[in-house]
Amino acid sequence: MTVTASEVKKLRDMTGAGMMDCKAALIETKGNMEEAVDYLRKKGIASAQKRGGREAKEGVIMAYIHPGSRLGVLVEVNCETDFVGKTEDFKEMAKNIAMQIAATNPVAVDRDSIPKSVIEKEMEIYKTQADDGKKPANIVEKIVQGKLDKYCQEVVLMEQSYVKDPNKTVKEYVMEVSGKLGENMSIRRFVRYQLGEETS
C-alpha cells in the first residue's frame, strides 16, 4: 500500500505525531484517516504510560477567568522538565484543562481523590435504588458499580469527556499531549471559584 506525502502531512497536522509514525499508521490502517488517528492515539497513550513512573515536578499553575469575571479556576499541571513546561503546547493544554474545570465543575482530579465517605454515600443510594428484593445480590452489585462508574465520569476530571472533543476523556487528551511532548504529565490539583458560592 502506497501512502502519499499529502496524506502523511494531513495526519501529522491532525495529530502532531512524527512523519514516520504517521506513515506507519496509514500503512497499518490501509489509508483510513480516522483509524490512523486512533492508532496513533493508542500508540501515544501506550508510550505515555511507559513514562508514568517518572516524576513530574515542573510545569505551570494556570489561571482562567471566565468572561464576566464571575468564575475563575486555578490548576496545577505538572511535567518532568522546565523546558517542556515553557512550551506553547504544554501551556495550551493547561489552559484547556482550566477551561474544562470551569465548564464542568468536577469534584476531584481522580477517583482516589474523592473522599471515601462520598463514595460510600453514593453506593448506599444506588444500592437502595437497585435492590427491590427480587434481584440477585450479584446483579445489584453490578448495577451499583455501573451507576458509580457513571457518577465518576461526571464528577472526576480525568474521567470526564473532554469538552473540546467529547470522543475522548480528559485523561486521553493529557496522554496525547504527553505522547507528543515525550514527558510524563499530571494534573496535581485545582480550585474553582464562583462568585457568591459558599466554600466547602
N, C-alpha and C positions, 0 to 999 in steps of 0.2 A: 504493500500500500504506500503510495507516494503522498507526501504532505507538502502543500505549497508554503512558501515563506510568508505569504499574507495571512494564511490560516494560523501559522505559528505566532505571528505578531499579534493577531486578534486575541488569541488565547492568552498571550503574555500580558496584553493590556487589561484583560478581564481579571487576571489572577495575580499578576506581579511575580509569577514564577519565572525561572530561568529558561532561556531558549531551548536548551537540550531537554529539560524536563517537559516543556510544552510539546515539543516534537514527539517525545516518547509517549506522552499522554494521548496525543492524537492518533498515533500508530496503534496504541493499545485499544483505543475505543473506535477504531476504524473511521476516524474523522468526525465523529459525533461530538459537537462542541459542548453540549450540556453534560454529557457523560465524562468528557475530558476535564471539565471544571470540577466535577465530583471526584474524579480520580486524583486530581492534584490536591483537592481539599483534604481527601483522606490521607494522601501522602504527607501533606503539610502537618496534619494533625498527628500522624504517626511520628514524624521527626520531632515535633514539638514535645510529644510525650516522652521521647528518649531524653530530652533535656530537662524533664520535670524535676530531677533530683538536684539540679544546680541552683545555687542560691540567687535570689533576685532581690537585691537590696538597694539598687539605684532606681531611677525613674522620676516621676513628677507627681505633684499634687495639683490637680486640675480643678479650676473653679468654673462653674457655669451658672450664669444668671439668666433666667428665662425673661424674654421681652415683657416689660411691665414691672419688672423688679419686685415681684411678689413671691417668687420661687427661686431658690438657689441650691446648688449642690457643690460639695467639696468631695473629691475622690482621690485616693492614693493608688496609683498604678505603678507597679514595680517591674524592673527588668534587671539584667545582670550587670550591664556596664553603663557608665555615664555617657559614652559615645552614642549608644542606641537611644538612651533616654532623651537625647537632644535632637533626634531625627524628627522630621516632619511627620513621617508615617506613624511613629510612636505617639507623638503629641496629638495627632488626629484621632488615633484610637482612644486615647484618654478622654478627649473631648466628646467623642461619640458615646463612651461609657457614661460620662457625666450627664449627657442628654437623655440616655436610656433611663437613668435613675430618676431624672426629673419627670419623665413621661410615665413611668410605670410604678414608681414608689415601692421598690422592693423592701422587704424587712431584713434581709441578710444577704451576704455575699454568696454563701453556700449553705447546704443543709446542716453541716456541723455547727454553723454559727447561729442557728435558730435555737432559742432556749428549749431545753428538754421539756419543760412544763407546757410550752405552747404546742409542741408535737403531741404530747400525751393528751392534752385537752382536745385537739383536733381529732385524734384517733378515737377518743371516747365518744365524740359526737357522731363520727362516721359509723362506729360500731352500733350505736343506738339506732341510727337511721337504717342500717343494713340488716340488723338482727330482728327478724319478725317471728322468730321461734320456729320457722318452717325450714330455713336453710341450714345445711350442714356447717359446722364450725369452720372448715377449710374454705368454703365458698365465702362466708362472711369475712374471713381474713383477707381473701383475695380482693373483695370489694373495698374493704378498708384501705388496703395497700394502694389500690388503684386511685381511690379518692385522695389519699395522701400525696401520691405522685403528682396528681393534677394540681393540688394545692401548692406544692413546691414549684411547679412550672410557672405558677402565677406570682409567687412571692419571693422566690430565690433568684437573685440577679443572674447567676451563671446558668440557670436552667430556663430562664425566660426566653421567648422568641425575641430575636434581635429586631428592634423596631424598623431599622433601615432595610432589613432583608429577613422577613418572617420565616423563610425556608431554613434558617439556621438559628441555633441558640447563641446566646452571648458567649458561652464557653467556646463554641466552634469558631466564632468571629475572632476571639482572642487568640485561639490556636492558629488560625490562618495568619494573623499578623506575626505571631511568634515564629511560624514556619518561614514567612517571608524575610524576617529580620534576623533569624538564626539565633534567637535567645529565648530562654525561659522567661515567661511573663506571668504576672498575677495581679489580681485586684485585691488589695490588702484591706481597705476599709472605706467607708463613705458616710457622709452625713447629708441629710436633705432637710432644708428649711422651707417652710411655707408660712407666709405672713399670717399672724393670728392663730397659728396652730399651737396646741399645747405640746410641750416637750414631755416625752415619757421618761 
